[in-house]
């Protein structure tokens, strides 16, 4: 980290008076002293609340810090509500880099002049974000309208230097602030670094996009654009250009007479289908990444873009999560607590009764409201909060899922405030769980494995003989080890007897003389 960059960061902290966020600690006093020394820095955002000042400061610091603010806005377990709400407003309104530079990057990545593959390449970007920007063109071989996503030039050194500084600050907070471990600052920065590195690899995004598209091909719920994987590189992605209405443009959706109730319900269906049917879910479903196909207003479907970040659950996590959701829907708090222990999310020594009572205390007041007024994602978040008080290990995949559910439910309630997520999600989960773990499914799995057994059975006698020989060999080795230990104990006893005799003779000799 250069001195100039550190100076820039301190100047922004001073300008927006972010020292108000610092805890009362000796290290904070040193920082306060440094900020006082920057007496020439003019204040900004005098009338703004602290959360809004933090948001503007991150925007001033540039793309890396904007992205950081977006990421931590989802970590409501470690942020006050008003600050999280302010950071959630962060958008990727970043100044674009030169279109000629983008052209050069594309040509270098593809090894050909841009006119070899594309026509009508527009050097003015369609959109510009923290990590990359998007240009439009026509694919010559099919005349299809496409977009070309290009990673910003020289972005990695900038990211790495800022992340190094973030790690240093996080470690200082953890070491020097009382109860600093509870801030989980290092963990947050590590999550951020992993997220950024994923977004820098457009070939990985191309793979994710293609897989999500295959999962929802011919679906009425969700459309994923086609990606031209043969033209994708680590810093360049070529994808079908989609036409749709941004999900946040509620006025335009209503103007086109879109069925908002169906659209809201389909958002919930898309989420649970990705998580449980496919076990491969788009984990960055914020409003900027979602559009609506309104070609049939009464049969609308979502369009998902920017698939860099996806979530995958283990089979155990998937099953325990489904059981947890179903117990939650049925208000079976004992089952919820047992699921947290059996899944390994909390230590096996956890007092299940205490965990059950803590979860009951969180949920029962919420259930006093009508179902349509209950936030499922908020309750899930609060259950995770309770579990963290019982030493729940942070599960990165569950954090992604929690964040995605926040987005989906929030969008659904904006589209249709009367959205009953419970009525939409519960039947889906019950059917999925029954199909996945029913007796019929078990029989199908056994039947499907019969060819493997047919191959293995002829070899089984020989394998059993091998196992018997191995067992005998191990038994003999254990006997030898046991005999050696017995001989060793006998030698020790003999040695002790000799030492005692010698000591006794020595004492007698001393006494007689």
C-alpha positions in Angstrom: 0.0 0.0 0.0 1.5 3.3 -1.1 1.7 6.3 1.3 -0.4 8.3 -1.2 -3.3 5.7 -1.1 -3.2 5.7 2.7 -3.3 9.5 2.7 -6.3 9.5 0.3 -8.2 7.1 2.5 -7.5 9.1 5.7 -8.6 12.3 3.9 -11.9 10.7 2.9 -12.4 9.5 6.5 -11.7 13.0 7.8 -13.9 14.7 5.2 -17.0 12.6 6.1 -16.2 12.4 9.8 -16.2 8.6 9.8 -14.2 8.6 13.1 -17.6 8.6 14.8 -17.8 4.9 13.9 -14.5 4.1 15.7 -14.8 2.4 19.1 -13.3 4.0 22.2 -9.8 2.5 22.2 -6.2 3.6 22.4 -5.7 2.7 18.7 -8.6 4.9 17.8 -7.0 7.8 19.6 -3.9 7.5 17.4 -6.1 7.6 14.3 -8.0 10.5 15.7 -4.7 12.3 16.1 -3.7 11.6 12.5 -7.0 12.9 11.3 -6.7 16.1 13.3 -3.3 16.7 11.6 -5.2 16.8 8.2 -6.6 20.2 9.2 -6.8 21.4 5.5 -9.3 18.7 4.4 -12.7 20.2 3.8 -15.8 18.5 5.4 -18.4 16.9 3.2 -22.0 15.7 3.7 -22.5 17.9 6.8 -26.3 17.3 6.9 -26.1 13.6 6.2 -26.6 10.7 8.7 -23.5 8.6 9.5 -24.7 5.7 7.2 -25.1 8.0 4.3 -21.7 9.6 4.9 -20.1 6.2 4.9 -21.9 5.4 1.6 -20.6 8.6 0.0 -17.1 8.0 1.3 -17.0 4.5 -0.2 -18.1 6.0 -3.6 -15.3 8.6 -3.4 -12.7 5.9 -2.7 -13.6 4.1 -6.0 -14.7 0.7 -7.4 -13.1 -1.6 -4.9 -14.6 0.2 -1.9 -18.0 0.5 -3.6 -18.1 -3.3 -4.0 -17.0 -3.7 -0.4 -19.8 -1.6 0.8 -22.3 -3.6 -1.3 -21.0 -6.8 0.2 -21.0 -5.7 3.8 -24.5 -4.3 3.4 -25.7 -7.9 3.4 -23.9 -8.7 6.7 -26.7 -7.4 9.0 -25.3 -9.7 11.7 -22.4 -7.3 12.2 -23.8 -4.0 11.1 -26.3 -1.6 12.7 -29.6 -1.6 10.8 -29.4 2.1 9.7 -25.9 1.7 8.3 -26.8 -1.5 6.5 -29.8 0.2 4.9 -27.6 3.1 3.7 -25.0 0.9 2.2 -27.7 -1.2 0.4 -28.2 1.9 -1.8 -24.7 1.7 -3.2 -24.9 1.3 -7.0 -22.2 0.6 -9.6 -22.3 4.1 -11.1 -18.6 4.1 -11.9 -16.8 6.3 -14.4 -16.2 4.1 -17.6 -12.7 3.6 -19.0 -11.9 4.6 -22.6 -13.7 2.5 -25.3 -10.5 2.4 -27.4 -8.8 0.7 -24.4 -11.7 -1.8 -24.2 -11.2 -2.6 -27.9 -7.5 -3.3 -27.4 -8.2 -5.6 -24.5 -10.8 -7.6 -26.5 -8.4 -7.9 -29.5 -5.5 -8.9 -27.3 -7.7 -11.6 -25.5 -9.1 -13.0 -28.8 -6.0 -12.7 -30.8 -7.8 -11.1 -33.7 -8.9 -7.6 -34.8 -12.3 -6.9 -33.3 -13.9 -6.7 -36.8 -12.9 -10.4 -37.4 -15.7 -11.5 -35.0 -17.9 -8.5 -34.5 -19.5 -5.6 -36.4 -21.1 -2.4 -35.0 -18.9 -2.5 -31.9 -19.9 0.5 -29.8 -17.0 2.1 -28.0 -19.4 3.9 -25.7 -20.2 1.4 -23.0 -23.8 0.3 -22.3 -23.0 0.0 -18.6 -20.0 0.6 -16.4 -19.5 -1.1 -13.0 -16.8 -1.6 -10.4 -15.0 -4.5 -12.0 -16.0 -4.4 -15.6 -17.9 -2.5 -18.3 -20.2 -3.7 -21.1 -20.2 -2.8 -24.8 -22.6 -3.8 -27.5 -21.9 -5.3 -30.9 -23.2 -7.7 -33.6 -21.8 -11.2 -33.9 -20.8 -11.6 -37.5 -21.3 -15.3 -37.8 -25.0 -15.2 -36.8 -25.9 -11.5 -36.9 -27.0 -11.9 -33.2 -27.0 -8.9 -30.9 -24.5 -9.4 -28.2 -22.8 -7.7 -25.3 -19.1 -7.9 -24.5 -18.1 -7.6 -20.9 -14.5 -6.4 -20.3 -12.6 -6.4 -17.1 -11.1 -3.0 -16.2 -7.5 -2.6 -17.1 -4.9 -2.9 -14.3 -7.7 -3.6 -11.8 -5.9 -6.5 -10.0 -3.0 -4.4 -8.4 -5.6 -1.8 -7.2 -7.8 -4.5 -5.7 -4.8 -6.3 -4.1 -3.4 -3.2 -2.5 -6.7 -2.1 -1.1 -7.5 -5.6 0.2 -4.0 -5.8 1.9 -4.9 -2.6 3.7 -8.3 -4.0 4.6 -6.8 -7.1 6.0 -4.3 -5.1 8.1 -7.0 -2.9 9.6 -9.2 -6.0 10.2 -6.4 -7.8 12.1 -5.7 -4.7 14.2 -9.4 -4.4 15.1 -9.4 -8.1 16.1 -6.2 -7.9 18.2 -6.5 -4.5 19.8 -10.2 -3.9 20.4 -11.9 -5.5 23.3 -14.2 -8.3 22.1 -12.8 -7.6 18.6 -13.3 -11.2 17.6 -17.0 -10.6 17.6 -16.6 -8.1 14.7 -15.4 -10.9 12.5 -13.5 -8.3 10.5 -11.0 -10.6 9.0 -13.7 -13.0 8.0 -15.6 -10.2 6.2 -12.6 -9.1 4.3 -11.8 -12.7 3.3 -15.3 -13.1 2.0 -14.9 -9.9 0.1 -11.6 -11.0 -1.4 -13.1 -14.4 -2.6 -16.1 -12.6 -4.1 -13.9 -10.2 -6.0 -11.6 -12.9 -7.3 -14.6 -14.8 -8.7 -15.9 -11.7 -10.4 -12.5 -11.1 -12.1 -12.7 -14.5 -13.8 -15.1 -14.1 -16.7 -14.5 -17.7 -17.9 -15.9 -18.9 -14.6 -18.8 -16.6 -15.0 -19.4 -18.0 -18.5 -19.5 -21.6 -17.1 -21.9 -20.5 -14.4 -24.1 -18.8 -16.9 -24.2 -21.8 -19.2 -25.1 -24.2 -16.4 -27.9 -21.9 -15.0 -29.2 -21.6 -18.5 -29.3 -25.4 -19.0 -31.1 -25.7 -15.7 -33.9 -23.4 -16.8 -34.1 -24.0 -20.5 -37.7 -23.5 -21.8 -38.7 -22.4 -18.3 -41.6 -19.9 -17.8 -40.0 -18.7 -14.6 -36.4 -17.7 -15.4 -34.4 -16.9 -18.5 -30.6 -16.9 -18.6 -29.0 -15.4 -21.7 -26.9 -17.6 -24.0 -23.1 -17.3 -23.5 -20.7 -17.8 -26.4 -18.1 -19.8 -24.4 -15.7 -20.2 -27.4 -15.2 -16.4 -27.4 -14.9 -16.0 -23.6 -11.6 -15.4 -21.9 -10.5 -14.7 -18.3 -11.0 -10.9 -19.0 -13.7 -11.0 -21.8 -17.2 -12.4 -21.8 -19.4 -12.5 -24.9 -23.1 -13.1 -24.2 -26.5 -12.7 -25.9 -28.0 -9.2 -25.4 -31.3 -9.4 -23.5 -34.2 -7.1 -23.8 -36.2 -6.5 -20.7 -37.5 -4.1 -18.1 -35.3 -3.6 -15.0 -37.0 -5.2 -12.0 -36.7 -2.0 -10.0 -38.8 -0.1 -12.6 -42.1 -0.8 -11.0 -43.9 2.0 -12.8 -43.0 0.6 -16.2 -44.0 -2.9 -15.2 -47.4 -1.6 -14.1 -47.7 0.5 -17.2 -47.4 -2.7 -19.3 -50.1 -4.4 -17.2 -47.6 -7.1 -15.9 -49.2 -9.7 -13.6 -47.3 -8.5 -10.5 -48.7 -11.3 -8.2 -47.5 -14.0 -10.5 -44.2 -12.3 -11.1 -43.6 -12.0 -7.3 -44.5 -15.7 -6.8 -42.2 -16.8 -9.6 -39.3 -15.1 -8.0 -39.8 -17.3 -4.9 -40.2 -20.4 -7.1 -37.0 -19.5 -9.0 -35.1 -19.2 -5.7 -36.2 -22.5 -4.2 -35.9 -24.4 -7.5 -32.2 -23.3 -7.8 -31.4 -24.1 -4.2 -33.2 -27.5 -3.9 -33.9 -28.9 -7.3 -30.6 -27.9 -8.9 -28.4 -27.2 -5.9 -26.8 -24.4 -8.0 -28.1 -20.9 -7.3 -27.4 -17.4 -8.5 -26.1 -15.8 -5.3 -26.0 -12.2 -6.5 -29.7 -11.6 -7.4 -29.7 -7.9 -6.5 -32.1 -5.6 -8.5 -29.3 -4.5 -10.9 -28.9 -8.1 -12.1 -32.6 -8.9 -12.7 -34.8 -7.9 -15.6 -38.4 -8.9 -16.7 -39.4 -10.3 -20.0 -42.8 -8.5 -20.6 -43.4 -9.9 -24.1 -46.4 -11.7 -22.4 -47.4 -9.3 -19.6 -49.8 -11.9 -18.0 -47.1 -14.6 -18.2 -43.9 -12.6 -17.2 -40.6 -14.3 -16.5 -37.4 -13.1 -14.9 -34.1 -12.6 -16.8 -31.0 -13.1 -14.7 -27.6 -11.7 -15.7 -24.1 -11.5 -14.1 -23.7 -15.0 -12.8 -20.2 -14.7 -11.4 -21.2 -15.6 -7.9 -23.1 -18.9 -7.4 -23.9 -21.0 -4.3 -23.7 -24.8 -3.9 -24.8 -26.8 -0.8 -23.5 -30.1 0.3 -26.1 -32.9 0.3 -26.3 -32.8 4.1 -26.7 -29.0 4.2 -29.4 -29.2 1.5 -31.3 -31.8 3.5 -30.9 -30.1 6.8 -31.8 -26.7 5.4 -35.1 -28.2 3.9 -35.9 -29.8 7.3 -35.1 -26.5 9.0 -37.4 -24.6 6.7 -40.3 -27.1 7.0 -39.9 -27.1 10.8 -39.9 -23.3 10.7 -43.1 -23.2 8.6 -44.7 -25.7 11.1 -43.4 -23.7 14.1 -41.6 -26.8 15.4 -38.8 -25.1 17.4 -37.5 -28.3 18.9 -37.0 -29.7 15.4 -35.2 -26.5 14.3 -32.8 -26.7 17.3 -32.1 -30.4 16.7 -31.5 -29.7 13.0 -28.9 -27.1 13.9 -27.1 -29.6 16.1 -27.3 -32.6 13.8 -26.1 -30.6 10.8 -23.0 -29.5 12.7 -23.8 -25.8 12.3 -23.6 -25.5 16.1 -21.4 -27.7 18.4 -22.8 -31.1 19.3 -22.5 -30.2 23.0 -25.1 -27.4 22.6 -28.0 -27.4 25.1 -30.8 -28.2 22.6 -33.5 -27.1 25.1 -31.8 -23.7 25.6 -31.4 -23.3 21.8 -35.1 -24.2 21.3 -36.2 -21.6 23.8 -34.0 -18.9 22.3 -35.5 -19.6 18.8 -39.0 -19.7 20.2 -38.5 -16.2 21.8 -37.4 -14.8 18.5 -40.2 -16.4 16.3 -43.3 -16.3 18.5 -43.7 -12.5 18.5 -43.4 -12.5 14.7 -46.0 -15.2 14.3 -48.5 -13.0 16.0 -48.8 -11.0 12.8 -50.7 -12.1 9.6 -48.5 -14.3 7.5 -48.3 -11.8 4.6 -46.7 -9.3 7.0 -44.0 -11.7 8.3 -40.6 -11.5 6.6 -39.3 -15.0 6.1 -35.8 -13.8 5.3 -35.7 -11.6 8.4 -36.8 -14.5 10.6 -34.2 -16.8 9.0 -31.5 -14.1 9.6 -32.6 -13.8 13.3 -32.5 -17.6 13.7 -28.9 -17.5 12.4 -28.2 -14.7 14.9 -29.5 -16.8 17.7 -27.4 -19.8 16.6 -24.3 -17.6 16.5 -24.8 -17.0 20.2 -24.5 -20.7 20.6 -21.1 -20.7 18.7 -22.5 -21.4 15.2 -19.7 -21.7 12.7 -20.1 -19.2 9.9 -21.1 -21.2 6.8 -20.2 -19.3 3.6 -22.7 -21.1 1.5 -25.5 -20.3 4.1 -24.4 -16.7 4.1 -24.8 -16.5 0.3 -28.2 -18.2 0.6 -29.3 -15.8 3.3 -28.3 -12.8 1.2 -30.1 -14.2 -1.9 -33.3 -14.8 0.1 -33.2 -11.2 1.4 -33.0 -10.0 -2.2 -35.7 -12.3 -3.5 -38.2 -11.6 -0.7 -37.5 -7.8 -0.8 -38.1 -7.7 -4.6 -41.2 -9.8 -4.3 -42.7 -7.6 -1.7 -41.9 -4.5 -3.8 -43.7 -6.0 -6.7 -46.7 -7.4 -4.8 -46.8 -6.2 -1.1 -49.4 -9.0 -0.3 -46.9 -11.7 -1.4 -47.4 -14.8 0.9 -44.0 -16.4 0.6 -45.1 -19.1 3.1 -47.9 -20.3 0.8 -45.6 -20.3 -2.2 -42.6 -21.9 -0.6 -44.1 -24.5 1.8 -45.8 -26.7 -0.8 -42.7 -26.6 -3.0 -40.5 -27.8 -0.1 -42.9 -30.4 1.1 -43.1 -31.9 -2.4 -39.3 -31.7 -2.9 -38.6 -33.4 0.4 -41.1 -36.1 -0.2 -39.7 -36.8 -3.7 -36.1 -36.7 -2.5 -36.4 -38.9 0.6 -39.5 -41.0 0.1 -39.5 -44.8 0.2 -40.2 -44.8 -3.5 -37.1 -42.7 -4.1 -35.0 -45.1 -2.0 -36.2 -48.0 -4.1 -35.4 -46.1 -7.2 -31.8 -45.4 -5.9 -31.4 -49.1 -5.1 -32.7 -50.2 -8.5 -30.4 -47.7 -10.2 -27.4 -49.1 -8.3 -28.1 -52.8 -9.3 -25.8 -52.7 -12.4 -22.9 -51.7 -10.1 -23.8 -54.6 -7.7 -23.9 -56.9 -10.7 -20.3 -55.9 -11.6 -19.1 -56.1 -8.0 -20.7 -59.5 -7.0 -18.4 -61.8 -9.1 -15.4 -60.0 -7.5 -16.8 -60.1 -4.0 -15.3 -63.5 -2.9 -11.9 -62.5 -4.0 -12.2 -59.2 -2.3 -13.4 -60.9 0.9 -10.3 -63.1 0.8 -8.1 -60.0 0.3 -9.8 -58.4 3.3 -9.3 -61.6 5.4 -5.6 -61.7 4.5 -5.3 -58.0 5.4 -7.1 -58.5 8.7 -4.8 -61.5 9.6 -1.7 -59.4 8.7 -2.9 -56.5 10.9 -3.7 -59.0 13.7 -0.2 -60.4 13.5 1.3 -57.0 13.5 -0.7 -56.0 16.5 0.4 -59.2 18.4 4.0 -58.3 17.6 3.6 -54.8 18.9 1.9 -56.1 22.0 4.7 -58.6 22.6 7.3 -55.8 22.2 5.4 -53.7 24.7 5.3 -56.5 27.2 9.1 -57.2 26.8 9.6 -53.4 27.3 7.6 -53.4 30.5 9.5 -56.4 31.8 12.8 -54.7 31.1 11.5 -51.6 32.9 10.5 -53.7 35.9 13.9 -55.4 36.0 15.7 -52.1 35.8 13.6 -50.7 38.6 14.4 -53.7 40.8 18.1 -53.3 40.0 18.0 -49.6 40.9 16.2 -50.3 44.1 18.8 -53.0 45.1 21.7 -50.8 44.3 20.1 -47.9 46.2 19.5 -50.2 49.2 23.1 -51.4 49.2 24.3 -47.8 49.0 22.1 -46.7 51.9 23.3 -49.7 54.0 26.9 -48.9 53.2 26.4 -45.3 54.4 24.7 -46.4 57.6 27.4 -49.0 58.5 30.2 -46.5 58.0 
